[in-house]
Amino acid sequence: MTGSHEDEELARTAVTALTEQLALTSKPGLPDPSHPDHHTLRWSAKALAPGLAAIAAAARRTGEPTPALRAELGAIARGTEHSVCLAGGGHRGALWTLGLLVAAAAMTPADVLPTAKRLAALPDRGAPRRPSRGSTMSAKYGAQGARGEARAGFPHIRRALPLLTESPASRRDALLTIMSTLRDTELLYTAGPHGLHHVQARAADILSTGGTDTLAGARALSALNTDLHERGWTPRGSATLLTGALFVSALTSQRRGHDPA
């Protein structure tokens, strides 16, 4: 494939990971196909594709993480965020995570997470100075937030990857694994530290039953889902990292498929 075709394929794989995460059912506190905004979220996810392809092309052309590349990727991402807003909005966290992972995959397909870590460590000189919700919660509570997660090499994606298969139960268990330890800044914003600890403990309890493919786990998952929706608590950061894990898992499967027997 030519570079442009490879870049478009990386973008398609990333968007597919996001739409598969959106389509997953019984995600505690998170929108699934029964949510009234599901169609809009799927539609706006597709608006990420041109920007992600441009990110891949810039990274492939540069070949290694540099301050200039980091600045270029930031500018592309901000333009993409505007396009996504016009298509219905959402996915800001997914754009940050998938943008880094797509760029890393374009440069070093077999070493995505370490390369993404190096890229995330570089400053984005053009980034707006205004604080985000996530950065405010990080400063207030000492949580890593999305940037800290990336600069640490996405440890929660690493933790989720061994669990992932095509089965919905494996993907729900991967999500709960992330939820059980992630200091999700969205949850800190809506629920505070006590609410975050409540969610982490409930997610860990479900996993301790044997996961969501057991009768006890499925019942506990349903109860947690009801609880979070009633409280209005959304572990959005965990959902974003599940999307990243699905993307990296898909890349690994593609490489295995291309390997000679």
Residue frames as qw, qx, qy, qz and C-alpha x, y, z in Angstrom:
[[0.000, 0.888, 0.461, 0.000, 0.00, 0.00, 0.00],
 [0.322, 0.562, -0.070, 0.758, 1.11, 3.59, -0.55],
 [0.186, -0.031, -0.538, 0.821, 1.54, 5.91, 2.41],
 [0.390, -0.108, -0.015, -0.914, -1.80, 7.60, 1.80],
 [0.737, -0.173, -0.539, -0.370, -3.63, 4.26, 1.73],
 [0.557, -0.104, -0.692, 0.447, -1.86, 3.16, 4.92],
 [0.009, -0.043, 0.345, -0.938, -2.78, 6.44, 6.60],
 [0.580, -0.143, -0.214, -0.773, -6.43, 6.09, 5.61],
 [0.732, -0.142, -0.663, -0.067, -6.44, 2.48, 6.85],
 [0.336, -0.048, -0.628, 0.700, -5.05, 3.55, 10.24],
 [0.278, -0.067, 0.139, -0.948, -7.77, 6.20, 10.48],
 [0.700, -0.140, -0.446, -0.540, -10.47, 3.67, 9.57],
 [0.625, -0.107, -0.731, 0.253, -9.15, 1.23, 12.18],
 [0.120, -0.011, -0.494, 0.861, -9.23, 3.95, 14.82],
 [0.475, -0.079, -0.058, -0.875, -12.78, 5.04, 13.96],
 [0.721, -0.119, -0.629, -0.264, -13.88, 1.40, 13.98],
 [0.424, -0.071, -0.721, 0.543, -12.43, 1.00, 17.47],
 [0.155, 0.011, 0.307, -0.939, -14.45, 4.01, 18.63],
 [0.631, -0.061, -0.276, -0.722, -17.70, 2.83, 17.01],
 [0.662, -0.093, -0.744, 0.019, -17.22, -0.66, 18.48],
 [0.202, -0.072, -0.634, 0.743, -16.81, 0.89, 21.92],
 [0.373, 0.006, 0.067, -0.925, -19.97, 2.92, 21.37],
 [0.694, -0.035, -0.508, -0.508, -21.86, -0.19, 20.26],
 [0.364, 0.025, -0.870, 0.331, -20.85, -2.23, 23.31],
 [0.543, -0.579, -0.312, -0.522, -23.84, -2.77, 25.59],
 [0.767, -0.587, -0.251, 0.061, -24.10, -2.83, 29.40],
 [0.503, 0.307, -0.280, 0.758, -21.34, -0.27, 29.93],
 [0.361, -0.642, -0.555, 0.387, -21.85, 1.19, 33.42],
 [0.115, -0.774, -0.172, 0.598, -22.90, 4.83, 33.19],
 [0.146, -0.360, 0.521, 0.760, -21.94, 5.10, 29.53],
 [0.631, 0.432, -0.011, -0.644, -24.03, 5.54, 26.37],
 [0.385, -0.037, 0.887, 0.252, -24.80, 2.42, 24.33],
 [0.011, -0.205, -0.693, -0.691, -27.13, 1.86, 21.34],
 [0.180, -0.676, -0.714, 0.011, -30.17, 2.48, 23.55],
 [0.240, -0.512, -0.194, 0.802, -28.98, 6.02, 24.36],
 [0.396, 0.825, 0.364, -0.174, -30.86, 8.80, 22.53],
 [0.097, 0.887, -0.325, -0.314, -27.57, 10.36, 21.37],
 [0.737, -0.183, 0.594, 0.266, -26.09, 7.11, 20.06],
 [0.655, 0.607, 0.367, 0.260, -26.75, 7.87, 16.37],
 [0.117, 0.982, -0.111, 0.098, -25.19, 11.33, 16.71],
 [0.511, -0.680, 0.508, 0.135, -22.15, 9.93, 18.51],
 [0.766, 0.098, 0.560, 0.298, -21.61, 7.34, 15.77],
 [0.494, 0.807, 0.232, 0.227, -22.01, 9.97, 13.07],
 [0.065, -0.964, 0.253, -0.054, -19.60, 12.40, 14.68],
 [0.730, -0.409, 0.494, 0.234, -17.09, 9.57, 15.22],
 [0.746, 0.425, 0.382, 0.341, -16.81, 9.27, 11.44],
 [0.199, 0.967, -0.013, 0.156, -15.80, 12.94, 11.30],
 [0.553, -0.705, 0.393, 0.208, -12.55, 11.96, 13.02],
 [0.885, 0.165, 0.347, 0.264, -11.33, 9.99, 10.01],
 [0.528, 0.770, -0.007, 0.358, -9.87, 12.78, 7.81],
 [0.204, -0.886, 0.341, -0.241, -8.03, 14.34, 10.74],
 [0.795, -0.400, 0.454, 0.045, -6.64, 11.01, 11.92],
 [0.836, 0.398, 0.222, 0.307, -5.46, 10.23, 8.38],
 [0.264, 0.882, -0.154, 0.358, -3.72, 13.63, 8.29],
 [0.531, -0.731, 0.409, -0.129, -2.11, 12.89, 11.67],
 [0.905, -0.059, 0.380, 0.182, -0.83, 9.55, 10.33],
 [0.664, 0.656, 0.088, 0.348, 0.54, 11.21, 7.20],
 [0.027, -0.916, 0.279, -0.288, 2.39, 13.88, 9.19],
 [0.692, -0.553, 0.461, -0.041, 3.88, 11.31, 11.53],
 [0.901, 0.195, 0.312, 0.232, 4.92, 9.01, 8.66],
 [0.477, 0.810, -0.041, 0.338, 6.58, 11.91, 6.86],
 [0.204, -0.856, 0.388, -0.274, 8.51, 13.01, 9.97],
 [0.757, 0.237, -0.602, 0.092, 9.42, 9.49, 11.06],
 [0.522, -0.140, -0.639, 0.547, 10.11, 10.15, 14.75],
 [0.282, -0.855, -0.424, 0.095, 8.66, 12.14, 17.65],
 [0.418, 0.152, -0.054, 0.894, 9.91, 15.74, 17.49],
 [0.012, 0.490, 0.403, -0.773, 8.69, 19.06, 18.92],
 [0.234, 0.242, -0.368, -0.867, 7.80, 20.22, 15.42],
 [0.324, -0.182, -0.863, -0.342, 5.72, 17.11, 14.79],
 [0.161, -0.442, -0.759, 0.451, 3.99, 17.49, 18.15],
 [0.122, 0.428, 0.116, -0.888, 3.01, 21.06, 17.24],
 [0.305, 0.110, -0.616, -0.718, 1.76, 19.97, 13.81],
 [0.285, -0.281, -0.915, -0.055, -0.32, 17.16, 15.30],
 [0.044, -0.455, -0.569, 0.683, -1.83, 19.57, 17.83],
 [0.234, 0.331, -0.171, -0.898, -2.88, 21.93, 15.05],
 [0.352, -0.041, -0.798, -0.487, -4.44, 19.06, 13.04],
 [0.219, -0.347, -0.873, 0.262, -6.28, 17.82, 16.14],
 [0.085, 0.434, 0.357, -0.823, -7.76, 21.25, 16.88],
 [0.352, 0.219, -0.424, -0.805, -9.05, 21.51, 13.32],
 [0.355, -0.129, -0.904, -0.200, -10.47, 18.00, 13.57],
 [0.072, -0.361, -0.734, 0.571, -12.18, 18.85, 16.85],
 [0.279, 0.342, 0.015, -0.897, -13.96, 21.72, 15.07],
 [0.429, 0.094, -0.691, -0.574, -15.16, 19.33, 12.32],
 [0.275, -0.224, -0.922, 0.157, -16.41, 16.85, 14.93],
 [0.096, 0.360, 0.479, -0.795, -18.34, 19.63, 16.67],
 [0.398, 0.260, -0.286, -0.832, -20.05, 20.48, 13.40],
 [0.475, 0.009, -0.818, -0.322, -21.00, 16.79, 13.03],
 [0.694, -0.511, -0.413, -0.294, -22.61, 16.62, 16.46],
 [0.225, -0.757, 0.439, -0.430, -19.76, 16.87, 18.95],
 [0.905, -0.365, 0.201, -0.084, -18.18, 14.60, 21.51],
 [0.942, 0.186, -0.005, 0.280, -15.05, 12.44, 21.33],
 [0.078, 0.923, -0.326, 0.188, -12.54, 15.02, 22.52],
 [0.585, -0.559, 0.586, -0.043, -10.83, 12.49, 24.76],
 [0.877, 0.204, 0.419, 0.118, -10.90, 9.86, 22.01],
 [0.529, 0.828, -0.065, 0.174, -9.29, 12.31, 19.59],
 [0.192, -0.829, 0.511, -0.124, -6.40, 12.93, 22.02],
 [0.700, -0.307, 0.644, -0.016, -5.81, 9.23, 22.66],
 [0.817, 0.398, 0.401, 0.113, -6.39, 7.96, 19.13],
 [0.364, 0.915, -0.165, 0.050, -4.39, 10.82, 17.64],
 [0.273, -0.722, 0.636, -0.018, -1.30, 9.83, 19.64],
 [0.730, -0.087, 0.678, 0.006, -1.77, 6.13, 18.93],
 [0.727, 0.643, 0.238, 0.032, -2.37, 6.64, 15.20],
 [0.201, 0.908, -0.365, 0.031, 0.72, 8.85, 14.93],
 [0.446, -0.544, 0.710, -0.022, 2.79, 6.28, 16.80],
 [0.804, 0.187, 0.564, -0.009, 1.47, 3.45, 14.62],
 [0.600, 0.800, 0.000, 0.004, 2.41, 5.37, 11.47],
 [0.071, 0.833, -0.541, 0.090, 5.99, 5.73, 12.74],
 [0.019, 0.361, -0.917, 0.167, 6.61, 2.43, 14.56],
 [0.722, -0.139, -0.379, -0.562, 3.86, -0.13, 13.89],
 [0.764, -0.118, -0.621, 0.130, 5.37, -2.74, 16.22],
 [0.438, -0.144, -0.489, 0.741, 6.09, -0.33, 19.07],
 [0.090, -0.702, -0.413, -0.574, 2.99, 1.83, 19.34],
 [0.515, -0.805, -0.295, 0.007, 2.65, 2.51, 23.07],
 [0.624, -0.414, 0.008, 0.663, 6.31, 3.44, 23.76],
 [0.310, 0.257, 0.330, 0.854, 6.32, 5.77, 20.75],
 [0.235, -0.765, -0.427, -0.422, 3.04, 7.36, 21.84],
 [0.612, -0.677, -0.221, 0.343, 4.62, 7.90, 25.26],
 [0.514, -0.148, 0.156, 0.830, 7.56, 9.74, 23.71],
 [0.079, 0.489, 0.438, 0.750, 5.24, 11.86, 21.61],
 [0.402, -0.789, -0.432, -0.171, 2.97, 12.74, 24.56],
 [0.619, -0.504, -0.169, 0.578, 6.00, 13.92, 26.56],
 [0.349, 0.153, 0.226, 0.896, 6.62, 16.71, 24.05],
 [0.111, 0.529, 0.389, -0.746, 4.89, 20.08, 24.60],
 [0.322, 0.629, 0.601, 0.373, 2.27, 21.33, 22.16],
 [0.266, -0.145, -0.072, 0.950, 3.33, 24.93, 21.69],
 [0.202, -0.222, -0.370, -0.879, 0.05, 25.92, 20.07],
 [0.322, -0.457, -0.827, 0.061, -2.25, 24.44, 22.71],
 [0.248, -0.765, -0.181, -0.566, -4.76, 26.86, 24.28],
 [0.173, 0.327, -0.624, 0.688, -3.76, 28.15, 27.70],
 [0.610, -0.347, 0.094, -0.706, -7.21, 27.79, 29.22],
 [0.225, -0.222, 0.915, -0.252, -7.53, 24.90, 31.70],
 [0.546, -0.108, -0.679, -0.479, -9.67, 21.92, 30.75],
 [0.787, -0.447, 0.007, -0.426, -11.99, 20.01, 33.07],
 [0.949, -0.020, -0.249, 0.192, -9.47, 17.17, 33.17],
 [0.493, 0.382, -0.355, 0.697, -6.48, 19.39, 33.93],
 [0.353, -0.583, 0.184, -0.708, -8.45, 21.13, 36.68],
 [0.911, -0.341, -0.030, -0.229, -9.29, 17.79, 38.32],
 [0.838, 0.189, -0.303, 0.412, -5.69, 16.64, 37.90],
 [0.196, 0.510, -0.340, 0.765, -4.44, 19.74, 39.68],
 [0.556, -0.520, 0.129, -0.636, -7.05, 19.50, 42.44],
 [0.916, -0.282, 0.165, -0.234, -6.78, 15.78, 43.21],
 [0.268, -0.610, 0.723, 0.182, -3.38, 14.78, 41.82],
 [0.838, 0.269, 0.471, -0.058, -4.88, 12.44, 39.21],
 [0.477, -0.155, 0.558, 0.661, -2.84, 11.73, 36.08],
 [0.459, 0.661, 0.102, -0.585, -5.61, 12.65, 33.69],
 [0.845, 0.512, 0.152, -0.005, -5.47, 11.92, 29.97],
 [0.358, 0.831, -0.399, 0.147, -2.11, 13.61, 29.47],
 [0.370, -0.592, 0.684, -0.209, -0.53, 11.83, 32.41],
 [0.879, 0.084, 0.452, -0.129, -1.88, 8.49, 31.22],
 [0.748, 0.656, -0.051, 0.088, -0.31, 9.06, 27.80],
 [0.135, 0.818, -0.509, 0.232, 2.99, 10.26, 29.25],
 [0.577, -0.412, 0.674, -0.207, 3.13, 7.10, 31.37],
 [0.105, 0.255, -0.887, -0.370, 2.78, 4.97, 28.24],
 [0.692, -0.108, -0.271, -0.660, -0.94, 4.18, 28.64],
 [0.060, -0.231, 0.925, -0.296, -0.66, 1.68, 31.53],
 [0.590, 0.192, 0.550, -0.559, -4.42, 1.08, 31.57],
 [0.725, 0.483, -0.288, -0.398, -4.43, 0.18, 27.88],
 [0.290, 0.424, -0.855, 0.077, -1.62, -2.28, 28.60],
 [0.312, -0.067, 0.811, -0.491, -3.70, -3.76, 31.41],
 [0.695, 0.339, 0.267, -0.575, -6.77, -4.15, 29.21],
 [0.454, 0.522, -0.583, -0.426, -5.09, -5.62, 26.13],
 [0.044, 0.191, -0.980, 0.012, -4.61, -9.22, 27.37],
 [0.391, 0.270, 0.726, -0.497, -8.34, -9.46, 28.11],
 [0.480, 0.498, -0.063, -0.719, -9.61, -8.42, 24.70],
 [0.319, 0.119, 0.877, 0.338, -11.21, -10.81, 22.25],
 [0.171, -0.245, -0.522, -0.799, -14.17, -10.37, 19.91],
 [0.338, -0.525, -0.781, 0.014, -16.62, -11.29, 22.68],
 [0.207, -0.766, -0.105, -0.599, -18.65, -8.51, 24.32],
 [0.771, -0.620, -0.141, 0.043, -17.98, -10.04, 27.77],
 [0.753, -0.064, -0.036, 0.654, -14.21, -9.73, 27.29],
 [0.219, 0.509, 0.104, 0.826, -14.60, -6.09, 26.29],
 [0.491, -0.759, -0.159, -0.397, -16.83, -5.32, 29.27],
 [0.837, -0.449, -0.106, 0.293, -14.29, -7.01, 31.55],
 [0.579, 0.214, 0.016, 0.786, -11.52, -4.93, 29.97],
 [0.109, -0.699, -0.130, -0.695, -13.57, -1.78, 30.63],
 [0.699, -0.687, -0.131, -0.151, -14.14, -2.80, 34.26],
 [0.819, -0.140, -0.097, 0.548, -10.43, -3.55, 34.65],
 [0.298, 0.434, 0.022, 0.850, -9.69, 0.01, 33.58],
 [0.386, -0.706, -0.177, -0.568, -12.46, 1.42, 35.79],
 [0.814, -0.489, -0.294, 0.111, -11.22, -0.48, 38.84],
 [0.675, -0.335, -0.057, 0.655, -7.93, 1.45, 39.03],
 [0.323, 0.452, 0.229, 0.799, -8.16, 4.54, 36.79],
 [0.116, -0.538, -0.393, 0.737, -8.48, 7.86, 38.58],
 [0.260, 0.557, 0.614, 0.495, -10.98, 9.01, 35.98],
 [0.122, -0.103, -0.150, 0.976, -11.05, 12.82, 35.95],
 [0.372, -0.310, -0.451, -0.750, -14.60, 12.86, 34.55],
 [0.626, -0.476, -0.618, 0.001, -15.76, 10.84, 37.57],
 [0.422, -0.248, -0.382, 0.784, -13.77, 13.08, 39.89],
 [0.068, -0.133, -0.139, -0.979, -15.57, 16.07, 38.36],
 [0.539, -0.332, -0.420, -0.650, -19.08, 14.65, 38.69],
 [0.808, -0.392, -0.430, -0.093, -18.72, 12.38, 41.73],
 [0.289, -0.823, 0.403, -0.278, -15.70, 13.59, 43.71],
 [0.177, 0.474, -0.854, 0.124, -13.07, 11.29, 45.23],
 [0.481, -0.050, 0.758, -0.437, -15.57, 9.31, 47.33],
 [0.782, 0.436, 0.138, -0.423, -17.71, 8.64, 44.26],
 [0.492, 0.613, -0.606, -0.122, -14.63, 7.60, 42.29],
 [0.096, -0.335, 0.900, -0.261, -13.63, 5.13, 45.00],
 [0.676, 0.170, 0.513, -0.501, -17.20, 3.78, 45.05],
 [0.765, 0.539, -0.152, -0.317, -17.08, 3.09, 41.31],
 [0.289, 0.576, -0.764, 0.044, -13.59, 1.58, 41.45],
 [0.330, -0.200, 0.844, -0.371, -14.63, -0.80, 44.24],
 [0.757, 0.307, 0.355, -0.454, -17.84, -1.86, 42.46],
 [0.654, 0.601, -0.402, -0.221, -15.93, -2.55, 39.23],
 [0.109, 0.469, -0.858, 0.178, -13.35, -4.62, 41.12],
 [0.556, -0.032, 0.684, -0.470, -16.13, -6.56, 42.87],
 [0.814, 0.429, 0.027, -0.392, -17.66, -7.55, 39.53],
 [0.509, 0.583, -0.633, -0.024, -14.32, -8.82, 38.28],
 [0.174, -0.374, 0.838, -0.358, -13.84, -10.80, 41.49],
 [0.765, 0.119, 0.428, -0.467, -17.04, -12.75, 40.77],
 [0.628, 0.075, 0.704, 0.323, -15.48, -14.06, 37.57],
 [0.065, -0.134, 0.423, 0.894, -16.45, -11.17, 35.31],
 [0.480, 0.246, 0.073, -0.839, -19.52, -10.20, 33.35],
 [0.540, 0.139, -0.713, -0.424, -19.94, -13.59, 31.70],
 [0.190, -0.147, -0.914, 0.328, -21.07, -15.09, 35.02],
 [0.267, -0.689, -0.617, -0.271, -24.61, -14.80, 36.37],
 [0.454, -0.703, -0.303, 0.456, -23.42, -12.99, 39.51],
 [0.359, -0.231, 0.211, 0.879, -21.21, -10.67, 37.46],
 [0.014, 0.411, 0.581, 0.702, -24.00, -9.84, 35.01],
 [0.342, -0.772, -0.534, -0.041, -26.37, -9.00, 37.84],
 [0.468, -0.609, -0.117, 0.630, -23.78, -6.83, 39.58],
 [0.285, 0.033, 0.393, 0.874, -23.00, -5.09, 36.28],
 [0.115, -0.623, -0.600, -0.488, -26.69, -4.31, 35.73],
 [0.434, -0.779, -0.389, 0.230, -26.95, -2.91, 39.26],
 [0.442, -0.408, 0.090, 0.794, -23.86, -0.73, 38.77],
 [0.170, 0.296, 0.522, 0.782, -25.18, 0.52, 35.44],
 [0.254, -0.763, -0.540, -0.248, -28.48, 1.55, 37.06],
 [0.520, -0.667, -0.226, 0.484, -26.64, 3.15, 39.97],
 [0.392, -0.208, 0.225, 0.868, -24.38, 5.29, 37.77],
 [0.031, 0.454, 0.550, 0.700, -27.17, 6.40, 35.44],
 [0.354, -0.791, -0.497, -0.039, -29.32, 7.41, 38.41],
 [0.495, -0.655, -0.072, 0.567, -26.47, 9.42, 39.90],
 [0.418, 0.908, -0.002, -0.015, -25.42, 10.91, 36.55],
 [0.430, -0.674, 0.535, 0.273, -21.88, 9.60, 36.92],
 [0.823, 0.562, -0.041, -0.066, -20.02, 8.81, 33.68],
 [0.667, -0.483, 0.423, 0.379, -16.62, 7.04, 33.56],
 [0.612, 0.779, -0.010, -0.135, -15.82, 8.65, 30.24],
 [0.004, 0.770, -0.632, -0.088, -12.06, 8.41, 30.67],
 [0.565, -0.168, 0.807, -0.027, -12.31, 4.65, 31.06],
 [0.725, 0.551, 0.395, -0.124, -14.37, 4.38, 27.86],
 [0.356, 0.873, -0.303, -0.138, -11.75, 6.37, 25.96],
 [0.193, -0.583, 0.788, 0.041, -8.97, 4.05, 27.12],
 [0.705, 0.162, 0.686, -0.084, -11.05, 1.02, 26.11],
 [0.620, 0.769, 0.061, -0.144, -11.26, 2.59, 22.65],
 [0.105, 0.803, -0.583, -0.073, -7.48, 2.94, 22.62],
 [0.489, -0.283, 0.824, -0.044, -7.07, -0.69, 23.68],
 [0.750, 0.443, 0.473, -0.135, -9.44, -1.85, 20.92],
 [0.461, 0.850, -0.218, -0.129, -7.39, 0.11, 18.38],
 [0.089, -0.657, 0.749, 0.016, -4.05, -1.34, 19.52],
 [0.645, -0.018, 0.753, -0.130, -5.56, -4.83, 19.64],
 [0.726, 0.628, 0.227, -0.165, -6.84, -4.44, 16.07],
 [0.284, 0.827, -0.476, -0.097, -3.38, -3.36, 14.89],
 [0.358, -0.431, 0.827, -0.052, -1.84, -6.43, 16.53],
 [0.730, 0.271, 0.609, -0.151, -4.37, -8.69, 14.81],
 [0.594, 0.785, -0.046, -0.168, -3.69, -7.04, 11.45],
 [0.052, 0.737, -0.671, -0.064, 0.07, -7.54, 11.81],
 [0.536, -0.168, 0.823, -0.090, -0.45, -11.22, 12.68],
 [0.735, 0.510, 0.400, -0.199, -2.65, -11.61, 9.63],
 [0.486, 0.831, -0.252, -0.101, 0.07, -10.17, 7.40],
 [0.344, -0.606, 0.715, 0.053, 2.86, -12.30, 8.87],
 [0.607, 0.312, -0.660, -0.314, 3.93, -15.18, 6.63],
 [0.923, -0.296, 0.001, -0.247, 3.00, -18.62, 7.91]]
